[in-house]
Amino acid sequence: MSSCLNPGFSISGSCERISKNRAKGSLKVCSSTGTLQFKETKSNYFLGKALDASDKRIVTDLMIRTSKNDPLTVNAQASSFMSKALKWWEKSLQPNMVEINSAQEFVDSLSNAGDKLVVVDFYSPGCGGCKALHPKICQMAELNPDTIFVMVNYEQHKAMCYALHVHVLPFFRFYRGAEGRLCSFSCTNATINKFKVALAKHGTDRCSLGPTKGLNESELLALASHDLISRDLLPPNLNEDDEAEELVLQENSKGSALSKDDGKIKGDALLVV
């Protein structure tokens, strides 16, 4: 008996089938000894994951063998392949780790957190320190399921990071309830203890009096001045004089341009550790 995953993918052998439905097809796994062969294919997807050229070469050369005593081996090895296809910042993510897609989503995630501790992780795909630290941050998230870890990709949100005065990576900010921002700091693998101390200090359960604060007024104003969030979100007590002053500060700080040359950051806008 044979079944088809996608053009070029086949499984043979008499088996008890385990099916996984995917948007691009279905995978049937045999409990008896059989061979899953990956032949050359023009498909751009594998198990619902978009493949680049290098990934498709891996698929072409990959052959997964199942054992009668271990019918789920194919599942484990397929998962291993998919793990290799993921980018480093996509690996080992926990349920309480949230990737931010916009400044508005960032503001909302802080406002909706209630009394939960929120750890904001600013990172860049090209930052070696961020890549080295990522597995430990994922471990921290797993050990602290009640803490929300908000992930902000600098490359995708440069304007937002600029408005929030993030000048070094990796960089972290802690927020909680009515207290708003608790601390800000940068750390690497060598100084990970700084992160652990902050998490232990601010991660204890407690209730704050008053509404959740989230970003402070100057941060909201900076985001609004860059048209990253609606001005309707600005506090009513933030008058036009405050707005004008913030805009002047933003204009004066534009001399620190966010630019790269041969992988090195120019100016004092961003320092990659």
Kinemage of the C-alpha trace (Angstrom):
@kinemage 1
@onewidth
@group {chain A} dominant
@subgroup {mainchain}
@vectorlist {calphas} color= white
{ca met a 1} P 0.000 0.000 0.000
{ca ser a 2} L 1.263 3.454 -0.720
{ca ser a 3} L -0.047 6.938 -0.043
{ca cys a 4} L 0.949 10.378 -1.198
{ca leu a 5} L 2.096 13.441 0.791
{ca asn a 6} L 2.817 15.740 -2.131
{ca pro a 7} L 4.063 15.098 -5.685
{ca gly a 8} L 7.392 13.310 -5.209
{ca phe a 9} L 6.653 12.090 -1.640
{ca ser a 10} L 5.537 8.493 -1.021
{ca ile a 11} L 5.256 5.895 1.744
{ca ser a 12} L 5.170 2.142 1.117
{ca gly a 13} L 4.526 -0.858 3.350
{ca ser a 14} L 1.645 -2.543 5.186
{ca cys a 15} L 0.848 -0.367 8.142
{ca glu a 16} L -1.443 1.043 10.764
{ca arg a 17} L -1.855 4.625 9.596
{ca ile a 18} L -1.355 7.780 11.574
{ca ser a 19} L -2.629 10.725 9.577
{ca lys a 20} L -1.804 14.382 9.843
{ca asn a 21} L -3.853 16.703 7.711
{ca arg a 22} L -2.098 19.754 6.409
{ca ala a 23} L -3.143 22.598 4.138
{ca lys a 24} L -0.813 21.188 1.461
{ca gly a 25} L -1.663 17.476 1.852
{ca ser a 26} L -1.669 14.593 4.331
{ca leu a 27} L 1.005 12.382 5.854
{ca lys a 28} L 0.301 8.703 6.652
{ca val a 29} L 2.849 6.923 8.867
{ca cys a 30} L 3.321 3.135 8.866
{ca ser a 31} L 3.761 1.124 12.063
{ca ser a 32} L 5.490 -1.729 10.213
{ca thr a 33} L 8.895 -1.460 8.622
{ca gly a 34} L 8.723 0.727 5.561
{ca thr a 35} L 10.487 3.485 3.759
{ca leu a 36} L 9.455 7.119 3.352
{ca gln a 37} L 11.213 8.481 0.299
{ca phe a 38} L 11.541 12.123 -0.607
{ca lys a 39} L 12.090 12.482 -4.325
{ca glu a 40} L 12.708 15.646 -6.265
{ca thr a 41} L 9.684 17.918 -6.074
{ca lys a 42} L 8.665 21.341 -7.245
{ca ser a 43} L 6.558 21.979 -4.154
{ca asn a 44} L 7.454 25.078 -2.142
{ca tyr a 45} L 5.920 23.697 1.065
{ca phe a 46} L 6.594 20.798 3.426
{ca leu a 47} L 4.141 20.090 6.278
{ca gly a 48} L 2.709 23.564 5.805
{ca lys a 49} L 6.139 25.284 6.115
{ca ala a 50} L 7.455 27.403 3.254
{ca leu a 51} L 10.790 26.097 1.973
{ca asp a 52} L 13.664 28.072 0.538
{ca ala a 53} L 16.134 26.655 -2.002
{ca ser a 54} L 18.446 25.161 0.637
{ca asp a 55} L 15.505 23.544 2.475
{ca lys a 56} L 14.311 21.877 -0.741
{ca arg a 57} L 17.763 20.420 -1.315
{ca ile a 58} L 17.592 18.948 2.196
{ca val a 59} L 14.165 17.438 1.416
{ca thr a 60} L 15.480 15.948 -1.839
{ca asp a 61} L 18.319 14.132 -0.015
{ca leu a 62} L 16.266 13.126 3.028
{ca met a 63} L 15.153 9.491 3.568
{ca ile a 64} L 13.320 8.605 6.755
{ca arg a 65} L 13.156 4.960 7.858
{ca thr a 66} L 10.578 3.701 10.327
{ca ser a 67} L 10.975 0.788 12.757
{ca lys a 68} L 8.363 -1.762 13.719
{ca asn a 69} L 9.086 -1.082 17.373
{ca asp a 70} L 8.991 2.695 16.944
{ca pro a 71} L 6.192 3.694 14.556
{ca leu a 72} L 6.498 7.410 15.418
{ca thr a 73} L 10.141 7.708 14.380
{ca val a 74} L 9.043 9.340 11.139
{ca asn a 75} L 7.140 11.977 13.118
{ca ala a 76} L 10.185 12.777 15.254
{ca gln a 77} L 12.520 12.991 12.277
{ca ala a 78} L 10.069 15.097 10.276
{ca ser a 79} L 9.839 17.441 13.271
{ca ser a 80} L 13.629 17.541 13.405
{ca phe a 81} L 13.730 18.595 9.764
{ca met a 82} L 11.150 21.301 10.358
{ca ser a 83} L 13.187 22.560 13.329
{ca lys a 84} L 16.196 22.933 11.053
{ca ala a 85} L 14.060 24.860 8.562
{ca leu a 86} L 13.069 27.399 11.234
{ca lys a 87} L 15.069 30.577 11.763
{ca trp a 88} L 16.903 30.762 15.090
{ca trp a 89} L 14.461 33.277 16.584
{ca glu a 90} L 11.548 30.948 15.707
{ca lys a 91} L 12.965 27.940 17.549
{ca ser a 92} L 12.026 26.740 21.058
{ca leu a 93} L 9.291 29.380 21.471
{ca gln a 94} L 6.953 28.829 24.419
{ca pro a 95} L 3.178 29.491 24.545
{ca asn a 96} L 3.773 32.647 26.616
{ca met a 97} L 6.161 34.123 24.028
{ca val a 98} L 4.417 36.535 21.640
{ca glu a 99} L 5.919 37.958 18.448
{ca ile a 100} L 4.831 41.562 17.858
{ca asn a 101} L 3.637 42.531 14.368
{ca ser a 102} L 2.934 46.242 14.859
{ca ala a 103} L 3.329 49.124 17.298
{ca gln a 104} L -0.420 49.022 17.974
{ca glu a 105} L -0.191 45.328 18.887
{ca phe a 106} L 2.731 46.141 21.181
{ca val a 107} L 0.743 48.834 23.012
{ca asp a 108} L -2.273 46.536 23.285
{ca ser a 109} L -0.225 43.609 24.618
{ca leu a 110} L 1.014 45.745 27.495
{ca ser a 111} L -2.403 47.248 28.210
{ca asn a 112} L -4.139 43.856 28.204
{ca ala a 113} L -1.608 42.104 30.453
{ca gly a 114} L -3.295 43.185 33.674
{ca asp a 115} L -1.087 42.446 36.689
{ca lys a 116} L 1.069 39.942 34.825
{ca leu a 117} L 4.744 40.696 34.389
{ca val a 118} L 5.629 41.517 30.780
{ca val a 119} L 9.204 41.061 29.543
{ca val a 120} L 9.907 42.836 26.251
{ca asp a 121} L 12.769 41.285 24.299
{ca phe a 122} L 14.223 43.531 21.577
{ca tyr a 123} L 16.364 41.461 19.190
{ca ser a 124} L 17.742 41.436 15.653
{ca pro a 125} L 18.187 38.414 13.362
{ca gly a 126} L 21.712 39.629 12.593
{ca cys a 127} L 22.727 40.088 16.242
{ca gly a 128} L 25.098 37.344 17.428
{ca gly a 129} L 24.459 38.164 21.083
{ca cys a 130} L 20.683 37.866 20.543
{ca lys a 131} L 21.094 34.484 18.838
{ca ala a 132} L 23.313 33.120 21.611
{ca leu a 133} L 20.945 34.345 24.333
{ca his a 134} L 17.710 33.151 22.696
{ca pro a 135} L 17.734 29.535 24.021
{ca lys a 136} L 18.141 30.773 27.606
{ca ile a 137} L 15.316 33.298 27.214
{ca cys a 138} L 13.109 30.450 25.975
{ca gln a 139} L 14.089 28.420 29.049
{ca met a 140} L 13.166 31.358 31.284
{ca ala a 141} L 9.798 31.615 29.557
{ca glu a 142} L 9.187 27.894 30.107
{ca leu a 143} L 10.053 28.184 33.810
{ca asn a 144} L 7.817 31.265 34.228
{ca pro a 145} L 4.566 30.438 32.394
{ca asp a 146} L 2.668 33.296 34.082
{ca thr a 147} L 5.067 35.881 32.650
{ca ile a 148} L 4.419 37.226 29.163
{ca phe a 149} L 7.454 37.480 26.899
{ca val a 150} L 6.937 39.993 24.090
{ca met a 151} L 9.372 39.603 21.176
{ca val a 152} L 10.192 42.690 19.063
{ca asn a 153} L 12.208 42.181 15.871
{ca tyr a 154} L 14.328 45.296 15.394
{ca glu a 155} L 14.725 44.737 11.650
{ca gln a 156} L 10.949 44.738 11.178
{ca his a 157} L 10.208 47.561 13.638
{ca lys a 158} L 13.114 50.012 13.370
{ca ala a 159} L 10.879 53.089 13.625
{ca met a 160} L 9.211 51.768 16.782
{ca cys a 161} L 12.540 50.870 18.418
{ca tyr a 162} L 13.886 54.301 17.483
{ca ala a 163} L 10.858 56.007 19.035
{ca leu a 164} L 11.253 53.928 22.206
{ca his a 165} L 14.962 54.850 22.479
{ca val a 166} L 16.271 51.309 22.078
{ca his a 167} L 19.953 51.856 21.286
{ca val a 168} L 21.590 48.506 22.095
{ca leu a 169} L 20.804 44.837 21.429
{ca pro a 170} L 19.906 42.486 22.972
{ca phe a 171} L 17.746 44.746 25.130
{ca phe a 172} L 14.986 44.078 27.674
{ca arg a 173} L 12.240 46.078 29.377
{ca phe a 174} L 9.997 44.853 32.193
{ca tyr a 175} L 6.442 46.168 32.656
{ca arg a 176} L 3.762 45.345 35.199
{ca gly a 177} L 0.248 46.588 35.918
{ca ala a 178} L -0.233 50.115 37.232
{ca glu a 179} L 3.512 50.409 37.867
{ca gly a 180} L 4.262 50.544 34.168
{ca arg a 181} L 7.936 50.182 33.284
{ca leu a 182} L 9.930 48.521 36.059
{ca cys a 183} L 13.423 48.346 34.570
{ca ser a 184} L 15.430 48.426 31.339
{ca phe a 185} L 18.788 46.841 30.615
{ca ser a 186} L 20.925 45.030 28.080
{ca cys a 187} L 22.549 41.681 28.781
{ca thr a 188} L 24.315 38.832 27.013
{ca asn a 189} L 25.133 35.219 27.854
{ca ala a 190} L 28.001 36.481 29.984
{ca thr a 191} L 25.718 38.751 32.012
{ca ile a 192} L 22.555 36.590 32.000
{ca asn a 193} L 22.493 36.801 35.798
{ca lys a 194} L 21.245 40.381 35.408
{ca phe a 195} L 18.155 39.010 33.657
{ca lys a 196} L 17.630 36.286 36.267
{ca val a 197} L 17.840 38.789 39.132
{ca ala a 198} L 15.299 41.109 37.488
{ca leu a 199} L 12.938 38.197 36.786
{ca ala a 200} L 13.154 36.975 40.385
{ca lys a 201} L 12.619 40.485 41.751
{ca his a 202} L 9.647 41.467 39.610
{ca gly a 203} L 8.149 38.042 38.911
{ca thr a 204} L 6.499 37.594 42.305
{ca asp a 205} L 2.704 37.575 42.335
{ca arg a 206} L 1.151 40.837 43.407
{ca cys a 207} L -1.830 43.050 42.648
{ca ser a 208} L -1.394 46.659 41.643
{ca leu a 209} L -3.895 49.404 42.353
{ca gly a 210} L -5.264 51.227 39.345
{ca pro a 211} L -5.466 50.467 35.612
{ca thr a 212} L -2.628 48.851 33.706
{ca lys a 213} L -0.224 51.593 32.638
{ca gly a 214} L 1.839 50.025 29.871
{ca leu a 215} L 3.937 52.569 27.984
{ca asn a 216} L 4.391 55.967 29.584
{ca glu a 217} L 3.070 59.164 28.028
{ca ser a 218} L 6.298 60.177 26.324
{ca glu a 219} L 6.605 56.741 24.696
{ca leu a 220} L 3.024 56.865 23.436
{ca leu a 221} L 3.625 60.370 22.107
{ca ala a 222} L 6.790 59.265 20.326
{ca leu a 223} L 4.938 56.408 18.618
{ca ala a 224} L 2.098 58.723 17.628
{ca ser a 225} L 4.520 61.312 16.234
{ca his a 226} L 5.862 58.598 13.908
{ca asp a 227} L 2.274 57.657 12.926
{ca leu a 228} L 2.790 54.186 14.369
{ca ile a 229} L -0.303 54.348 16.580
{ca ser a 230} L -3.494 56.384 16.560
{ca arg a 231} L -3.406 59.745 18.338
{ca asp a 232} L -6.692 58.729 19.946
{ca leu a 233} L -4.614 56.571 22.296
{ca leu a 234} L -2.839 59.592 23.736
{ca pro a 235} L -3.901 60.560 27.285
{ca pro a 236} L -6.249 63.571 27.370
{ca asn a 237} L -3.853 65.443 29.672
{ca leu a 238} L -1.125 65.307 27.017
{ca asn a 239} L -1.518 68.832 25.670
{ca glu a 240} L -0.213 70.410 22.478
{ca asp a 241} L 2.788 71.971 24.246
{ca asp a 242} L 3.927 68.524 25.361
{ca glu a 243} L 3.463 67.225 21.819
{ca ala a 244} L 5.410 70.095 20.288
{ca glu a 245} L 8.265 69.589 22.746
{ca glu a 246} L 8.434 65.877 21.975
{ca leu a 247} L 8.492 66.554 18.233
{ca val a 248} L 11.421 68.950 18.672
{ca leu a 249} L 13.309 66.297 20.632
{ca gln a 250} L 12.605 63.766 17.898
{ca glu a 251} L 13.893 66.142 15.207
{ca asn a 252} L 17.048 66.923 17.181
{ca ser a 253} L 17.826 63.239 17.596
{ca lys a 254} L 17.563 62.402 13.904
{ca gly a 255} L 21.301 62.892 13.544
{ca ser a 256} L 21.742 59.336 14.836
{ca ala a 257} L 20.665 57.659 11.619
{ca leu a 258} L 19.860 53.976 11.614
{ca ser a 259} L 22.110 52.671 8.841
{ca lys a 260} L 24.350 49.669 8.247
{ca asp a 261} L 27.580 49.260 6.302
{ca asp a 262} L 29.204 45.797 5.977
{ca gly a 263} L 27.249 44.605 9.022
{ca lys a 264} L 28.419 47.438 11.302
{ca ile a 265} L 26.046 50.001 12.776
{ca lys a 266} L 26.850 53.644 12.121
{ca gly a 267} L 26.300 56.414 14.658
{ca asp a 268} L 25.072 55.961 18.197
{ca ala a 269} L 21.566 54.870 17.241
{ca leu a 270} L 22.123 51.161 17.805
{ca leu a 271} L 24.864 49.054 19.333
{ca val a 272} L 24.738 45.331 18.676
{ca val a 273} L 26.426 43.447 21.515
